[in-house]
Amino acid sequence: MNFRKLLKFNIKNLATKKIKFRKPYAILLIIIFFYILVFTVISFDNYNRFRDSAYDLGIQVQSLWLLSHGEDLFNTIRGLDTFAIHARYIYLLITPLFLLWSDAKLLLLLQALIIGLSAIPLYLIAKDKLKTKYLPLMIILSYFLFPALHYLNLENFHVDSFVLLFLPSAFYFAMKKKYYHFLIFSLLTLITKEEMLIPIFLLGIYVALKHNKKWGLIISLISVGYLIILLFFLFPYFGGGGSFKILGISKTLGEFARPPNELILYVSENPEKVASRFFNQKNANYLFDLFAPVSFLSLLSPSTLAIAGGSILLNTFSAWFYAHSIKYHYTAAIVPFIFISLIFAISKFRKIKKVFYTLFIILICSSIVSNIYMAPGRSSIKNYKRIYNVFVNYNNYSDEEKTIYSLINKIPDNASVSVNHLVVCHLANRKEVYFFPNPFELSNWGRGVWGEHPHAYKKIDYILLRKSDFNTTATKSLLNRSEYKLSYNSSEVIFLERSL
């Protein structure tokens, strides 16, 4: 017997099996890398060209700068303490990174990275349910074409996007009976933002009914306990009502923001008003935009979709306009379960091969069509030439952009500034930065509608305004004040320095 030949054959055969085993994972990583690359470059380009605003990128950059430098946590852009509105305690985990790279681009990179990596738990769930390694890649392609995901990734920066990784990871580990991992990702979800209490509570109920009663109830009870801590300790401590007060009353409840006894009477006398909050054209459009890209297949798995049910009900009932659109970050807790439900729905037809494969064809077709017609123009596949041009012209700035950067470079790191809302996030790495016309004219947060209040501030050292600010009362007043000198003036930009 030729042992050398036999040994060579076995090694070759083993290597082939190894490659076959790893090939779908390699394809998955390539898809993820491509997504992260494209959306990082588009996000950076938006930032570089002053398309990101004070709300919310600027707010979050200053919050992290204050945390990383051990400063007073009063956010001058928002007019409130960093933790007074939202329980974004995930900041504490981002802060060490911000010490290494104190720049808004870090947050934009993290957002694209987290969303890209969220495909991994979705792939693993699909592989487990569909009993195949390659077809789950079609789910991931559909996921990365999903219009709501594109909007979420390109709408400035929001820590809400982190739950796209945390929630499916928690779900996957519950499926695999790895309950300590399940606990970790559930806790990470909770500290991302207070409204994530809803999907975590419902996920706990789901796990209690489907997998492990003890661990499911533990997670649900933790979410209830965390709610109590937020309402009675953390939000009052940081001097705000949090979004339970702000979003919950003025935005979500609207006309239903009444004391319990009045609310019961009002609802009993006006049941049609409750119904009209749910059943209206804007909600019909919203739900269509959420489910049409996956051919409404997610609806075939109501038990998993119910985990997102609380978030869907909150958004559809909300008096807050932005909650009824896929263009904003309020879909963050919903998107993962649209795809988990999609996976579970398709898995029901796994043994009926013709139906099984037909569903994948329908899914990919609907994903492509919805991306073309519903995704943002900056990232839609129909505008591939535009995306290519973003890469090619990444460092080619307009004359106005060059001017603004040259003026920004003249401002010392410790100077106080009041600037145009699209410039704020470029100067948010400091203790005092204001969204003009604050603090000269109390606007936006300055009205104190949600508990915001003016902060004690020094005289503003530098003011950088763009064309949209020129005709305001505050601008005209500043140009006549002797304490400021006009250092630069064009048809597009005004730059003032304090001279006294």
Secondary structure, DSSP 8 states (H G I E B T S, - for coil): --HHHHHHHHHHHHHHHHHHHHHHHHHHHHHHHHHHHHHHHHHHHHHHTT-S-IIIIIHHHHHHHHHHTT---EETTTTEETTTS---TTHHHHHHHHHH--SHHHHHHHHHHHHHHTHHHHHHHHHHHHT-SSTHHHHHHHHHH-HHHHHHHHSS--GGGGHHHHHHHHHHHHHTT-HHHHHHHHHHHHTT-GGGHHHHHHHHHHHHHHT-HHHHHHHHHHHHHHHHHIIIIIHHHTTS-HHHHIIIIIIIIGGG-S-HHHHHHHHHH-HHHHHHHHSSHHHHHHHHHHHGGGTTGGGG-HHHHGGGHHHHHHHHH-S-GGGG-TTSGGGTTTHHHHHHHHHHHHHTTTTSHHHHHHHHHHHHHHHHHHHHHHS-TTT-GGGHHHHHHHHHTTT---HHHHHHHHHHTTS-TT--EEE-TTTGGGS-SSS-EEETTTTTS--GGGG-TTS----------EEEEEGGGTTSHHHHHHHT-TTEEEEEE-SSEEEEEE--
